[in-house]
Amino acid sequence: MKTKQTSHEFKVGDNAVHLSHGVGIVRGIEEREFGQGLKQRFYILEIQDNGAPKKVFVPIGTSGQRLRPIIKMKEVEEVYRILRKRDGSDLDYQTWNRRYREYMEKIHTGKVQEIAEVLRALFLLKHDKELSFGERKLLDQAKTLLVKELSLAQNILEADVERELEAIFGT
C-alpha cells in the first residue's frame, strides 16, 4: 500500500530533509522563468556536506515528493527503538552486492526508519564479518544522515547523537 505524500510549506530558515541529498536549510524561495514564459517557484536548499555547502533547487509544486520536514520526537523514539533491535535481517544472508542494492534503495526513500534499519543491519553485520568497501560507504552515509537529522530533531549536538549510537552499538 502506498502512502500519500503530503506537501509541506517551508519558510526561509526552516530545516528540511531532501530525499537524495540529506538535511539542509531553506535559504530562499525563488521564481525562475523557463522558455515561453513558463515560471516555476523553487526552494533553495543549502546542504551541508563534507566540505563546501551545496545548493539544491527544489520545485515547490513537487517538493512533497523530494522534501520533508525534520522528524518529530515520536519518530526519534521510533528510530532509537529500531536501532536497539538485535534480530538479524534477511538481507544478511544475501550476497554483498544484492544487500548493497537493497540498502541503497532504502536510503534513497528518505524515510528515517528505513535509514535506521540500514544502519542497524550494517552495524550488526560488521560484528560478524568484514564489510565490503561499498557497505562501509553505506554505513557512513546512513550514519551521517541519521546523526544530522536526530541532532536537529532533538536540538542536541551531533557529537551527542554519535555518543548515543556508540552506546547502542558498542563501538
C-alpha positions as CSV (number, residue, x, y, z in Angstrom):
1,M,0.0,0.0,0.0
2,K,1.4,3.4,-1.0
3,T,1.2,6.2,1.4
4,K,0.2,9.6,0.1
5,Q,2.9,12.3,0.4
6,T,1.6,15.5,1.8
7,S,3.1,18.7,0.8
8,H,4.6,20.9,3.5
9,E,5.1,24.6,3.2
10,F,8.6,25.6,4.1
11,K,9.8,29.1,5.1
12,V,13.3,30.6,4.7
13,G,15.3,29.3,7.6
14,D,13.4,26.0,8.0
15,N,15.4,22.8,8.3
16,A,14.3,20.2,5.8
17,V,15.4,16.8,4.5
18,H,15.9,16.3,0.8
19,L,15.4,12.6,0.0
20,S,18.5,12.4,-2.1
21,H,20.8,14.9,-0.5
22,G,20.0,14.8,3.2
23,V,19.5,17.5,5.7
24,G,19.6,21.2,4.7
25,I,18.3,24.7,5.4
26,V,15.9,26.5,3.2
27,R,17.9,29.6,2.3
28,G,15.4,31.2,-0.1
29,I,12.4,30.9,-2.3
30,E,12.9,32.0,-5.9
31,E,10.9,32.2,-9.1
32,R,12.6,31.4,-12.4
33,E,11.4,31.7,-15.9
34,F,11.9,29.0,-18.5
35,G,11.4,29.2,-22.2
36,Q,8.0,30.5,-23.3
37,G,7.2,32.4,-20.2
38,L,6.8,29.3,-18.0
39,K,7.5,30.2,-14.4
40,Q,8.4,27.9,-11.6
41,R,9.0,28.7,-7.9
42,F,11.8,26.8,-6.1
43,Y,13.0,26.3,-2.6
44,I,16.7,27.0,-2.4
45,L,18.0,24.3,-0.1
46,E,21.6,24.6,1.3
47,I,23.0,21.2,2.1
48,Q,25.9,21.0,4.5
49,D,28.0,18.2,3.1
50,N,31.6,17.4,4.0
51,G,33.2,20.5,2.6
52,A,31.6,23.4,1.0
53,P,27.8,23.8,1.2
54,K,25.9,22.9,-2.0
55,K,22.7,24.5,-3.2
56,V,19.8,22.3,-4.4
57,F,16.8,23.9,-6.2
58,V,13.6,22.0,-5.4
59,P,10.5,22.9,-7.4
60,I,7.7,23.9,-5.0
61,G,4.9,22.2,-6.8
62,T,6.6,18.8,-6.5
63,S,8.5,19.4,-3.3
64,G,6.4,16.9,-1.4
65,Q,8.0,14.2,-3.5
66,R,11.5,15.3,-2.6
67,L,11.5,17.3,0.6
68,R,10.1,16.6,4.0
69,P,10.3,18.3,7.4
70,I,12.7,17.1,10.2
71,I,11.2,14.3,12.2
72,K,9.3,14.9,15.5
73,M,10.2,13.4,18.9
74,K,7.7,10.5,18.4
75,E,9.7,9.4,15.3
76,V,13.0,10.0,17.2
77,E,11.9,7.4,19.7
78,E,10.9,5.0,16.9
79,V,14.3,5.4,15.3
80,Y,16.1,4.6,18.6
81,R,13.8,1.5,19.0
82,I,14.8,0.3,15.5
83,L,18.5,0.9,16.3
84,R,18.3,-1.1,19.5
85,K,16.7,-4.2,18.0
86,R,19.1,-7.1,17.8
87,D,17.3,-9.5,15.5
88,G,19.0,-10.2,12.2
89,S,17.9,-9.2,8.7
90,D,17.0,-11.5,5.8
91,L,19.4,-9.4,3.8
92,D,22.4,-10.6,5.9
93,Y,22.4,-13.9,4.1
94,Q,22.4,-12.4,0.6
95,T,25.4,-11.6,-1.5
96,W,27.1,-8.3,-0.7
97,N,26.1,-6.7,-4.0
98,R,22.4,-7.6,-3.5
99,R,22.5,-6.3,0.1
100,Y,24.1,-3.2,-1.2
101,R,21.4,-2.6,-3.8
102,E,18.6,-3.2,-1.2
103,Y,20.3,-0.9,1.3
104,M,20.7,1.9,-1.3
105,E,17.1,1.7,-2.2
106,K,16.1,2.0,1.5
107,I,18.4,5.0,2.0
108,H,17.1,6.7,-1.1
109,T,13.5,6.5,0.1
110,G,14.5,9.2,2.6
111,K,12.4,7.5,5.3
112,V,14.3,7.9,8.5
113,Q,13.0,4.5,9.7
114,E,14.5,2.7,6.7
115,I,17.8,4.5,7.1
116,A,17.8,3.4,10.7
117,E,17.2,-0.2,9.6
118,V,20.1,0.0,7.2
119,L,22.4,1.4,9.9
120,R,21.4,-1.2,12.4
121,A,21.8,-4.1,9.8
122,L,25.2,-2.9,8.8
123,F,26.5,-2.4,12.3
124,L,25.2,-5.9,13.2
125,L,26.8,-7.4,10.1
126,K,30.0,-5.6,10.9
127,H,30.2,-7.5,14.2
128,D,30.0,-10.8,12.3
129,K,32.3,-10.2,9.3
130,E,34.2,-7.5,7.5
131,L,32.1,-5.2,5.4
132,S,32.8,-4.6,1.7
133,F,34.0,-1.2,0.7
134,G,30.5,-0.3,-0.7
135,E,28.9,-1.5,2.6
136,R,31.3,0.6,4.6
137,K,30.4,3.7,2.5
138,L,26.7,2.9,3.0
139,L,27.2,2.6,6.8
140,D,28.9,6.0,6.8
141,Q,26.2,7.5,4.6
142,A,23.3,6.2,6.8
143,K,25.1,7.2,10.0
144,T,25.7,10.8,8.7
145,L,22.1,11.2,7.6
146,L,20.7,9.9,10.9
147,V,23.2,11.9,13.1
148,K,22.3,15.2,11.3
149,E,18.6,14.6,11.5
150,L,18.5,13.3,15.0
151,S,20.6,16.2,16.3
152,L,18.2,18.7,14.8
153,A,15.1,16.8,15.9
154,Q,16.3,16.6,19.5
155,N,18.1,20.0,19.4
156,I,21.3,18.5,20.6
157,L,24.9,18.4,19.2
158,E,25.8,15.9,16.5
159,A,28.5,14.6,18.9
160,D,25.9,13.7,21.5
161,V,24.0,11.7,18.9
162,E,27.2,10.0,17.9
163,R,27.9,9.0,21.5
164,E,24.3,7.6,21.8
165,L,25.0,5.5,18.7
166,E,28.3,4.3,20.1
167,A,26.5,3.3,23.3
168,I,23.8,1.4,21.3
169,F,26.3,-0.5,19.0
170,G,29.2,-0.7,21.4
171,T,31.7,0.9,19.1
